[in-house]
Amino acid sequence: MLGGLAADNSKACFDANRDAIRVHVQLPFAELLATVSERLSGGSLPLKGSENTMFRMNRDVRFAKDKSPYNAHVSGVLTRGGTEKEDGSLTYLQMDAHGGLVACGFYNLPPKAPAPIRDRIVARPAEFDKAVDTTAKAGFALADGDVLT
């Protein structure tokens, strides 16, 4: 499904496969978000996701160089309140024809919110370095995209 959409990212292709994309891609992804939500419900930081926290496959191409009308992936978030438009901590999930991506972080924080995090890193650099090393040994890495300036 998604591989075909990546190869032919046209309205005609999307319209011809709309029902199949819904049944074989979007609904299973919504179920994944609900299942993860259920498993996290008893934890110290319960996060919620569902079909309501999924992003549209239509792209906003008004200011983009790439005018492909659709994303060739399905994506959504897990948030504390279980809504898509939520500030604060979140987990982002994305699946495409080649695999998936899970990212955790903060979205739309007020300007003063990162200060305690920065202060702790400066005060305890060895702990931060250990956390980064442990993360790397587990096969993960910190991303430096969308950095605050």
Secondary structure, 3 states (H helix, E strand, C coil): CHHHHHHCCCHHHHHHHHHHHHHHHHHHHHHHHHHHHHHHCCCCCCCECCHHHECCCECCCCCCCCCCCECCEEEEEEECCCCCCCCEEEEEEEEECCEEEEEEEEECCCCCCCHHHHHHHHHCHHHHHHHHHHHHHCCCCCCCCCCCC
